Amino acid sequence: MSDTARHERPDTGLPRHAHGTALPAPDEIDVTTLRGRRAVQRWERTCAGDVLERLTWSRPDQVVLRGMPGAHGEEQFAAVTARQGDAVANRFAHALLAAGLTPGDVVLLVCENSVEAYLAKIGIAKAGMVAAPVNPGLAPDVLTALVERVEPRFTLVDAELWPRVSTVFADRGLAVGATVTIGGGPVAGSPSFGELVASHPADEPEVEVHGDDVYELLFTSGTTALPKAVMLSHQYAQTAGLNFALSLSRGLRHDTDLVVGTFLPVIYHVGDVIFPNAALLAGGAVVLGRRPVPADVAAAVDRHRVSALWAGSPQFVGMLADELDRDPALDWTSVTTLFYGWGALAPALLERLGARCAPGMVTVGIFGQTEAIACHRFWPSRWPDTHTATAPSMNYVGVPSGLLASDVVDEAGDPVRGEPGEAVYRSPVMAAGYYRDPDATREAFRGGWFHSGDSALVDDDGLRVMVDRYKDIVKSGGENVASMRVEAVLHEHPAVAKAAVVGLPHARWGEAVTAVVVPAAGAVPDPDEVIAFCRGRLAGFETPKAVLVVETLPETVGGKVLKYRLRAEHAGHFSA
């Protein structure tokens, strides 16, 4: 083709890199080994940081990350295309290398949701380094212990979160490498994230990455012990994301029409792997909110035509339905899939949502954990009779995905059916272990399966039911009470917005079933009336012995209640 003809062709916007014709070095090619291979060459590798670079070859100028108000510090990050996002991630990777970090070093993030923090995580992966995002709400002594464990070489901090962690940084001699300017300007002595990346090249860093390398340490929520650092690999992220992309894109004509919305935490929560990451792997887009405020979520879905929403708990789904009822003008007809977890959706709530979403909208209940996020899935539309007969008092979680082997076993490791046991897993979407904690890792993988710590049962049809976390089962008067079942009934009470059930020390019962509730807006729950409400729907031994009304519940990043705090705070209630 002549130079003139080539010049006259329209610009596709695709990258134009000179590839050259040099042959790979002999040691880069291995066509004799059939076992124990390592796919690390740039043309074959699995790297969580490559997700945006891949999109530059198909939709380079499509907006793939959109930060809602409060979810970006600098205006340049409000809406980012694949090309722009990949360049920013490359620049951040180069900034880390220029700071003297090497592959395998840990980067600490003290960040809530933002486009900058998400791009930083992609850049960390490109550099072959390890992201260690922490929950900003951790107590100072816990944060100090985690810093000591992971020994970060660089830190990224949200401006509005700096006051919470400044003392820990000073005590540990940590400097802020860059600031996400949400809620304030850069921390003294540090550049903003945008200033930092602007001073480094946008080309791809030359770093060897293997799919089994750990790219992220996520911290579990500690109860009686410090949080454990869960080791997640590049391969884990890639496989988990592709697995979820299958369900997220249901009801769409094309995979690339996918628009995933999430306002729940994804920077320091495993949701980053299965929601925004999955959207990008499908060639779609992400609408990222700062925090889960029902009115903000409802408006964003309308404005940006979100097709798949990660909505979290059934209680939050109910709040979203309330927003839709308050504003009939909100258009949710783009929503084809809604994901929820940590409980069952009431059939009436499902009907309310269905009336406002796309025809045939599918709700998916998921059940998994950071260590193994291939997940069980329950579709109310797949098992409508079971759902109608049991929800919300029983939390059916369906069957494991095609990437998950799941059994329920007793204390001896033998399978049990029709009665509660512990859920155990095998999957390629599995954590490598707990960083620098070999004893906890060995305990978790006893018998050759990962032990979840969740009590579950298998019904006569092979469907799984989530009973409770083992540590949250209340042992009262010789009976085991599933706190989740009692909570489901409490959440049906019109005066209750949120509820948690714990066992408190009691002279007669050993542990007394105790409900801790947050009032619904404008309501004043009467404890005796709430107990009577429960008694009409639960067995006597399941009915709360007391109802405590509080303003708020202590929660994890995903909205799970920190029950150990409630048990400690109210331990003397029945002895007073």
For each residue, the residues with C-beta under 8 A, 3 or more apart:
1: 5 6
2: 5 6
3: 6 7
4: 7 8
5: 1 2 8 9
6: 1 2 3 9
7: 3 4
8: 4 5
9: 5 6
10:
11:
12:
13: 60 61 83
14: 56 57 60
15: 56 57 60 83
16:
17:
18:
19:
20:
21:
22:
23:
24: 28 29 41
25: 28 29
26: 29
27:
28: 24 25 41
29: 24 25 26
30: 33 37
31:
32:
33: 30 36 37
34: 37
35:
36: 33
37: 30 33 34
38: 210
39: 44 45 46 210 211
40: 44 45 208 209 210
41: 24 28 44 45
42: 45 204
43:
44: 39 40 41
45: 39 40 41 42 50 209 210 211
46: 39 209 210 211 234 235 238
47: 50 125 126 209 211 215 234
48: 51 122 125 215 216 234 237 238 277
49: 53 89 93 122 123 124 125 126 127 209 215 234
50: 45 47 53 54 126
51: 48 54 55 122 241 277 280 281
52: 55 56 64 82 85 86 89 122 280
53: 49 50 56 57 86 204
54: 50 51 57 58
55: 51 52 58 59 60 62 64 82 86 280 283
56: 14 15 52 53 60 82 83 86
57: 14 15 53 54 60
58: 54 55 283
59: 55 62 64 82 256 283
60: 13 14 15 55 56 57 81 82 83
61: 13 81 82 83
62: 55 59 81 82 285
63: 66 79 80 81 285
64: 52 55 59 80 81 82 85 279 280 284 285 286
65: 79 80 85 115 118 119 276 285 286 288
66: 63 78 79 80 115 285 286 287 288 304
67: 71 72 77 78 79 80 114 115 288
68: 71 263 287 288 289 290 296 300
69: 290 296
70: 182 289 290 291
71: 67 68 113 114 115 182 288 289 290
72: 67 75 77 78 114 115 116 182
73: 77 114 116 158 159 179 180 181 182 192 193 194
74: 77 116 181 192 193 194
75: 72 78
76: 194
77: 67 72 73 74 80 88 114 115 116 119 193 194
78: 66 67 72 75 115
79: 63 65 66 67
80: 63 64 65 66 67 77 84 85 88 115 119
81: 60 61 62 63 64 84 85
82: 52 55 56 59 60 61 62 64 85 86
83: 13 15 56 60 61 86 87
84: 80 81 87 88
85: 52 64 65 80 81 82 88 89 119 122
86: 52 53 55 56 82 83 89 90
87: 83 84 90 91 202
88: 77 80 84 85 91 92 119 123 197
89: 49 52 85 86 92 93 119 120 122 123 126
90: 86 87 93 94 123 126 201 202 203 204 205
91: 87 88 94 95 123 197 198 200 201 202
92: 88 89 95 96 119 120 123 124 127 193 196 197 200
93: 49 89 90 96 97 123 124 126 127 205 207
94: 90 91 97 98 127 200 201 205
95: 91 92 98 99 123 178 196 197 199 200
96: 92 93 99 101 105 107 123 124 127 129 154
97: 93 94 101 102 127 205 207
98: 94 95 200
99: 95 96 153 154 177
100: 153
101: 96 97 105 107 127 129 153 154
102: 97 105
103: 127 128 129 207 208 209 213
104: 128 129 130 213
105: 96 101 102 129 130 152 153 154
106: 129 130 131 132 150 151 152 153 217
107: 96 101 120 124 129 130 131 132 152 153 154 155 156 177
108: 132 133 134 147 150 152 154 155 156 174
109: 117 120 121 131 132 133 134 155 156 157 267 268
110: 133 134 136 155 156 157 158 161 162 164 165
111: 114 116 117 120 133 136 156 157 158 161 180 267 268
112: 117 136 158 161 182 265 267 290 291
113: 71 117 118 262 263 265 266 267 288 289 290 291
114: 67 71 72 73 77 111 117 118 158 180 182 267 288 290
115: 65 66 67 71 72 77 78 80 118 119 288
116: 72 73 74 77 111 119 120 180 193 194
117: 109 111 112 113 114 120 121 133 156 158 180 267
118: 65 113 114 115 121 122 266 267 272 276 288
119: 65 77 80 85 88 89 92 115 116 122 123
120: 89 92 107 109 111 116 117 123 124 131 156 193
121: 109 117 118 124 125 131 133 216 267 272
122: 48 49 51 52 85 89 118 119 125 126
123: 49 88 89 90 91 92 93 95 96 119 120 126 127
124: 49 92 93 96 107 120 121 127 129 130 131 215
125: 47 48 49 121 122 128 129 131 209 215 216 234
126: 47 49 50 89 90 93 122 123 204 205 207 209
127: 49 92 93 94 96 97 101 103 123 124 205 207
128: 103 104 125 207 208 209 213
129: 96 101 103 104 105 106 107 124 125
130: 104 105 106 107 124 214 215 216 217
131: 106 107 109 120 121 124 125 215 216 217
132: 106 107 108 109 146 150 152 216 217 219 229
133: 108 109 110 111 117 121 216 218 267 268
134: 108 109 110 138 143 146 219 268
135: 138 219 221 265 268 556 557
136: 110 111 112 158 161 164 165
137: 164 557
138: 134 135 142 143 146 227
139: 142 143
140: 143 144 165 167 168
141: 144 145
142: 138 139 145 146 222 226 227
143: 134 138 139 140 146 147 165 168
144: 140 141 147 148 168 171 172
145: 141 142 148 149 226
146: 132 134 138 142 143 149 150 219 226 227 229
147: 108 143 144 150 151 152 168 172 174
148: 144 145 151 172
149: 145 146 229 435 436
150: 106 108 132 146 147 217 229 435
151: 106 147 148
152: 105 106 107 108 132 147 155 174
153: 99 100 101 105 106 107
154: 96 99 101 105 107 108 177
155: 107 108 109 110 152 169 174 175 176 177
156: 107 108 109 110 111 117 120 176 177 178 179 180 193
157: 109 110 111 161 162 165 176 178 179 180 187 190
158: 73 110 111 112 114 117 136 161 162 179 180 182 183
159: 73 162 179 180 181 182 183 184 185 186 187
160: 182 183 184
161: 110 111 112 136 157 158 164 165 183
162: 110 157 158 159 165 166 176 179 184 187
163: 166
164: 110 136 137 161
165: 110 136 140 143 157 161 162 168 169
166: 162 163 169 170
167: 140 170 171
168: 140 143 144 147 165 171 172 174
169: 155 165 166 172 174 175 176
170: 166 167 173 174
171: 144 167 168
172: 144 147 148 168 169
173: 170
174: 108 147 152 155 168 169 170
175: 155 169 189 190
176: 155 156 157 162 169 179 187 189 190
177: 99 107 154 155 156 190 196
178: 95 156 157 186 190 191 192 193 195 196
179: 73 156 157 158 159 162 176 185 186 187 190 191 192 193
180: 73 111 114 116 117 156 157 158 159 192 193
181: 73 74 159 184 185 186 192 193 194
182: 70 71 72 73 112 114 158 159 160 290
183: 158 159 160 161
184: 159 160 162 181
185: 159 179 181 192
186: 159 178 179 181 190 191 192 195
187: 157 159 162 176 179 190
188:
189: 175 176
190: 157 175 176 177 178 179 186 187
191: 178 179 186 195 196
192: 73 74 178 179 180 181 185 186 195 196
193: 73 74 77 92 116 120 156 178 179 180 181 196 197
194: 73 74 76 77 116 181 197 198
195: 178 186 191 192 198 199
196: 92 95 177 178 191 192 193 199 200
197: 88 91 92 95 193 194 200
198: 91 194 195
199: 95 195 196
200: 91 92 94 95 98 196 197
201: 90 91 94
202: 87 90 91
203: 90
204: 42 53 90 126
205: 90 93 94 97 126 127
206:
207: 93 97 103 126 127 128
208: 40 103 128
209: 40 45 46 47 49 103 125 126 128 213 234
210: 38 39 40 45 46 213 234
211: 39 45 46 47 233 234 235 238
212: 233 234 235 432
213: 103 104 128 209 210 233 234
214: 130 217 231 232 233 432 435
215: 47 48 49 124 125 130 131 232 233 234 237
216: 48 121 125 130 131 132 133 232 237
217: 106 130 131 132 150 214 229 230 231 232 435
218: 133 229 230 232 268 269 270 370
219: 132 134 135 146 222 227 228 229 230 268
220: 227 228 230 370
221: 135 227 556 557 560 562
222: 142 219 225 226 227 228
223: 471 562 564
224: 564
225: 222 228
226: 142 145 146 222
227: 138 142 146 219 220 221 222
228: 219 220 222 225 434 435 437 440
229: 132 146 149 150 217 218 219 434 435 436 437
230: 217 218 219 220 370 371 431 434 435
231: 214 217 431 432 433 434 435
232: 214 215 216 217 218 236 237 270 273 370 431 432
233: 211 212 213 214 215 236 237 432
234: 46 47 48 49 125 209 210 211 212 213 215 237 238
235: 46 211 212 238 239 428
236: 232 233 239 240 273 373 428 429 430 431
237: 48 215 216 232 233 234 240 241 273 277
238: 46 48 211 234 235 241 242 281
239: 235 236 242 243 403 428 429
240: 236 237 243 244 273 274 277 278 373 374 429
241: 51 237 238 244 245 273 274 277 278 280 281
242: 238 239 245 246 278 281
243: 239 240 246 274 278 374 401 402 403 429
244: 240 241 247 248 274 275 278 375
245: 241 242 248 249 255 258 278 279 281 282
246: 242 243 249 250
247: 244 250 337 339 364 377
248: 244 245 258 260 275 278 279 282 308 337 339
249: 245 246 252 255 257 258 282 284 308 337
250: 246 247 336 337 362
251: 307 336 337 358 360 361 362
252: 249 255 257 258 307 336
253: 257
254: 257
255: 245 249 252 258 282 283 284
256: 59 282 283 284
257: 249 252 253 254 284 307
258: 245 248 249 252 255 279 282 283 284 285 307 308
259: 279 284 285 286 287 304 305 306 307 308 334
260: 248 275 276 278 279 284 285 286 287 306 307 308 309 310
261: 286 287 289 297 300 301 304 306 308 309 310
262: 113 266 271 275 276 286 287 288 289 309 310
263: 68 113 288 289 290 291 292 293 296 297 300
264: 269 271 292 310 312 557 558 559
265: 112 113 135 268 269 271 557 558
266: 113 118 262 269 271 272 275 276 288
267: 109 111 112 113 114 117 118 121 133 272
268: 109 111 133 134 135 218 219 265 557
269: 218 264 265 266 272 370 557 558
270: 218 232 273 274 369 370 373
271: 262 264 265 266 274 275 276 310 558
272: 118 121 266 267 269 275 276 277
273: 232 236 237 240 241 270 277 278 373
274: 240 241 243 244 270 271 277 278 373 375
275: 244 248 260 262 266 271 272 278 279 286 310 339
276: 65 118 260 262 266 271 272 279 280 286 288
277: 48 51 237 240 241 272 273 274 280 281
278: 240 241 242 243 244 245 248 260 273 274 275 281 282
279: 64 245 248 258 259 260 275 276 282 284 285 286 308
280: 51 52 55 64 241 276 277 283 284 286
281: 51 238 241 242 245 277 278
282: 245 248 249 255 256 258 278 279
283: 55 58 59 255 256 258 280
284: 64 249 255 256 257 258 259 260 279 280
285: 62 63 64 65 66 258 259 260 279
286: 64 65 66 259 260 261 262 275 276 279 280
287: 66 68 259 260 261 262 300 301 304 306
288: 65 66 67 68 71 113 114 115 118 262 263 266 276
289: 68 70 71 113 261 262 263 292 293 296 297 300
290: 68 69 70 71 112 113 114 182 263
291: 70 112 113 263 296
292: 263 264 289 297 312 316 559
293: 263 289 296 297
294: 297 298 316 319 320 322 323
295: 298 299 323
296: 68 69 263 289 291 293 299 300
297: 261 263 289 292 293 294 300 301 309 311 320 323
298: 294 295 301 302 320 323 324 327 330 332
299: 295 296 302 303 330
300: 68 261 263 287 289 296 297 303 304 306
301: 261 287 297 298 304 305 306 309 330 332 334 335
302: 298 299 330 331 332
303: 299 300
304: 66 259 261 287 300 301
305: 259 301 334
306: 259 260 261 287 300 301 309 334 335
307: 251 252 257 258 259 260 334 335 336 337 358
308: 248 249 258 259 260 261 279 335 336 337 338 339
309: 260 261 262 297 301 306 335 337 338 339
310: 260 261 262 264 271 275 339
311: 297 316 317 320 338 339 340
312: 264 292 316 317 340 341 342 558 559
313: 316 317 340 341 342 343 559
314: 317 318 340 342 343 344 345 346 349 392 491
315: 318 319 343 491 497 498
316: 292 294 311 312 313 319 320 559
317: 311 312 313 314 320 321 338 340 345 349 353
318: 314 315 321 322 349
319: 294 315 316 322 323
320: 294 297 298 311 316 317 323 324 353
321: 317 318 324 325 349 352 353
322: 294 318 319 325 326
323: 294 295 297 298 319 320 326 327 330
324: 298 320 321 327 328 330 332 352 353 356
325: 321 322 328 352
326: 322 323
327: 298 323 324 330
328: 324 325
329:
330: 298 299 301 302 323 324 327 356
331: 302 334
332: 298 301 302 324 335 356 357 358
333: 356 357 358
334: 259 301 305 306 307 331 358
335: 301 306 307 308 309 332 338 357 358 361
336: 250 251 252 307 308 357 358 360 361 362
337: 247 248 249 250 251 307 308 309 361 362 363 364
338: 308 309 311 317 335 353 357 361 362 363 364
339: 247 248 275 308 309 310 311 363 364 365 366
340: 311 312 313 314 317 343 345 363 364 365 366
341: 312 313 365 366 367 558
342: 312 313 314 558 559 560
343: 313 314 315 340 392 395 484 487 488 491
344: 314 365 387 390 391 392 393 394 395 396 488
345: 314 317 340 349 350 363 365 380 391 392
346: 314 349 350 391 392 492
347: 350 351 380 387 388 391
348: 351 352
349: 314 317 318 321 345 346 352 353
350: 345 346 347 353 354 363 380 387
351: 347 348 354 355
352: 321 324 325 348 349 355 356
353: 317 320 321 324 338 349 350 356 357 361 363
354: 350 351 357 361
355: 351 352
356: 324 330 332 333 352 353
357: 332 333 335 336 338 353 354 361
358: 251 307 332 333 334 335 336 361
359:
360: 251 336
361: 251 335 336 337 338 353 354 357 358
362: 250 251 336 337 338 379 381
363: 337 338 339 340 345 350 353 379 380 381
364: 247 337 338 339 340 377 378 379
365: 339 340 341 344 345 377 378 379 380 395 396 397 398
366: 339 340 341 375 376 377 378 397
367: 341 375 376 377 378 397 398 454 464 466
368: 372 373 374 375 376
369: 270 372 373 452 454
370: 218 220 230 232 269 270 373 431
371: 230 430 431 444 450 452
372: 368 369 404 425 427 429 430 431 450 452
373: 236 240 270 273 274 368 369 370 429
374: 240 243 368 400 401 403 404 425 427 428 429
375: 244 274 366 367 368 400 401 404
376: 366 367 368 397 398 399 400 401 404 406 464
377: 247 364 365 366 367 397 398 399 400 401
378: 364 365 366 367 382 383 387 396 397 398 399 463
379: 362 363 364 365 382 383 398
380: 345 347 350 363 365 383 384 387 391
381: 362 363 384
382: 378 379 398
383: 378 379 380 386 387 396 398 463
384: 380 381 387 388
385: 388 389
386: 383 389 390 396 461 463
387: 344 347 350 378 380 383 384 390 391 396
388: 347 384 385 391
389: 385 386
390: 344 386 387 393 394 396
391: 344 345 346 347 380 387 388 394 396
392: 314 343 344 345 346 395 488 491 492
393: 344 390 485 488 489 537
394: 344 390 391 465 485 488
395: 343 344 365 392 465 466 467 484 485 488
396: 344 365 378 383 386 387 390 391 463 464 465 466
397: 365 366 367 376 377 378 456 464 465 466
398: 365 367 376 377 378 379 382 383 463 464
399: 376 377 378 462 463 464
400: 374 375 376 377 404 405 406 425 464
401: 243 374 375 376 377 404
402: 243
403: 239 243 374 427 428 429
404: 372 374 375 376 400 401 425 426 427 429
405: 400 425 426 427
406: 376 400 423 424 425 464
407: 415 423 424 449
408: 415 416 417 420 421 422 423 424 456 457 458 464
409: 412 413 414 415 416 421 422 424 447 449
410: 413 414 416 421 422
411: 422
412: 409
413: 409 410 446 447
414: 409 410
415: 407 408 409 421
416: 408 409 410 419 420 421 457 458
417: 408 457 458
418: 457 458 459 460
419: 416 457
420: 408 416 455 456 457 467 480
421: 408 409 410 415 416 455 456 457
422: 408 409 410 411 451 452 453 454 455 456 470
423: 406 407 408 452 454 455 456 464
424: 406 407 408 409 447 449 450 451 452
425: 372 374 400 404 405 406 430 449 450 452
426: 404 405 430 448 449 450
427: 372 374 403 404 405 430
428: 235 236 239 374 403
429: 236 239 240 243 372 373 374 403 404
430: 236 371 372 425 426 427 450
431: 230 231 232 236 370 371 372 434 450
432: 212 214 231 232 233
433: 231 437 438 441 444 445
434: 228 229 230 231 431 437 440 441 444
435: 149 150 214 217 228 229 230 231
436: 149 229
437: 228 229 433 434 440 441
438: 433 441 442
439: 442 443
440: 228 434 437 443 444
441: 433 434 437 438 444 445
442: 438 439 445 446
443: 439 440 446 451
444: 371 433 434 440 441 450 451
445: 433 441 442 448 449 450 451
446: 413 442 443 449 451
447: 409 413 424 451
448: 426 445
449: 407 409 424 425 426 445 446
450: 371 372 424 425 426 430 431 444 445
451: 422 424 443 444 445 446 447
452: 369 371 372 422 423 424 425
453: 422 469 470 471
454: 367 369 422 423 466 467 468 469 470
455: 420 421 422 423 466 467 468 469 470 473 482
456: 397 408 420 421 422 423 464 465 466 467
457: 408 416 417 418 419 420 421 464 465 467
458: 408 416 417 418 462 463 464 465
459: 418 462 463 464 465
460: 418
461: 386
462: 399 458 459
463: 378 383 386 396 398 399 458 459
464: 367 376 396 397 398 399 400 406 408 423 456 457 458 459
465: 394 395 396 397 456 457 458 459
466: 367 395 396 397 454 455 456 484
467: 395 420 454 455 456 457 473 482 484 485
468: 454 455 472 473 482 483 484 485
469: 453 454 455 472 473
470: 422 453 454 455 473
471: 223 453 563 564
472: 468 469 483 484 502 563
473: 455 467 468 469 470 480 481 482 483
474: 480 481 483 501 502 503 511 513
475: 478 479 480 481 503 510 511
476: 479 481 503 506 509 510 511 512 513 541
477: 508 509 510 541
478: 475
479: 475 476 541 542
480: 420 473 474 475
481: 473 474 475 476 485 486 501 503 513 541 542
482: 455 467 468 473 485 486 542
483: 468 472 473 474 486 487 500 501 502 503 563
484: 343 395 466 467 468 472 487 488 501
485: 393 394 395 467 468 481 482 488 489 538 542
486: 481 482 483 489 490 501 513 515 534 538 542 543 544
487: 343 483 484 490 491 499 500 501 515
488: 343 344 392 393 394 395 484 485 491 492
489: 393 485 486 492 493 533 534 537 538
490: 486 487 493 496 499 501 515 517 530 534 544
491: 314 315 343 392 487 488 496 498 499
492: 346 392 488 489 537
493: 489 490 496 525 530 533
494: 520 523
495: 519 520 523 524 525 526 530
496: 490 491 493 499 517 518 519 520 523 525 530
497: 315 517 518 519 520 521 523
498: 315 491 517 518 553 561
499: 487 490 491 496 515 516 517 518
500: 483 487 515 516 517 553 561 563 566
501: 474 481 483 484 486 487 490 513 514 515 516 544
502: 472 474 483 514 516 563 566 567 570
503: 474 475 476 481 483 511 512 513 514 567
504: 511 512 514 546 567 570 571 573 574
505: 510 511 512 571 572 574 575
506: 476 509 510 511 512 545 574
507: 574 575
508: 477
509: 476 477 506 512 513 545
510: 475 476 477 505 506
511: 474 475 476 503 504 505 506
512: 476 503 504 505 506 509 545 546 574
513: 474 476 481 486 501 503 509 541 542 543 544 545
514: 501 502 503 504 544 545 546 547 548 570 573
515: 486 487 490 499 500 501 530 534 544 546 547 548
516: 499 500 501 502 547 548 550 553 566 570
517: 490 496 497 498 499 500 525 530 547 548 549 550
518: 496 497 498 499 549 550 551 552 553
519: 495 496 497 523 524 525 549
520: 494 495 496 497 523
521: 497
522:
523: 494 495 496 497 519 520
524: 495 519
525: 493 495 496 517 519 529 530 547 549
526: 495 529 530
527: 530 531 546 547 548 549
528: 531 532
529: 525 526 532 533
530: 490 493 495 496 515 517 525 526 527 533 534 544 547
531: 527 528 534 535 543 544 546 547
532: 528 529 535 536
533: 489 493 529 530 536 537
534: 486 489 490 515 530 531 537 538 542 543 544
535: 531 532 538 540 543
536: 532 533
537: 393 489 492 533 534
538: 485 486 489 534 535 542 543
539: 542 543
540: 535 543
541: 476 477 479 481 513
542: 479 481 482 485 486 513 534 538 539
543: 486 513 531 534 535 538 539 540
544: 486 490 501 513 514 515 530 531 534 547
545: 506 509 512 513 514 574
546: 504 512 514 515 527 531 573 574
547: 514 515 516 517 525 527 530 531 544
548: 514 515 516 517 527 570 573
549: 517 518 519 525 527
550: 516 517 518 553
551: 518
552: 518
553: 498 500 516 518 550 561 566
554: 561 562 565 566
555: 559 560 561 562
556: 135 221 559 560 561 562
557: 135 137 221 264 265 268 269
558: 264 265 269 271 312 341 342
559: 264 292 312 313 316 342 555 556
560: 221 342 555 556
561: 498 500 553 554 555 556 566
562: 221 223 554 555 556 565 566
563: 471 472 483 500 502 566 567
564: 223 224 471 567 568
565: 554 562 568 569
566: 500 502 516 553 554 561 562 563 569 570
567: 502 503 504 563 564 570 571
568: 564 565 571
569: 565 566
570: 502 504 514 516 548 566 567 573
571: 504 505 567 568
572: 505 575 576
573: 504 514 546 548 570 576
574: 504 505 506 507 512 545 546
575: 505 507 572
576: 572 573
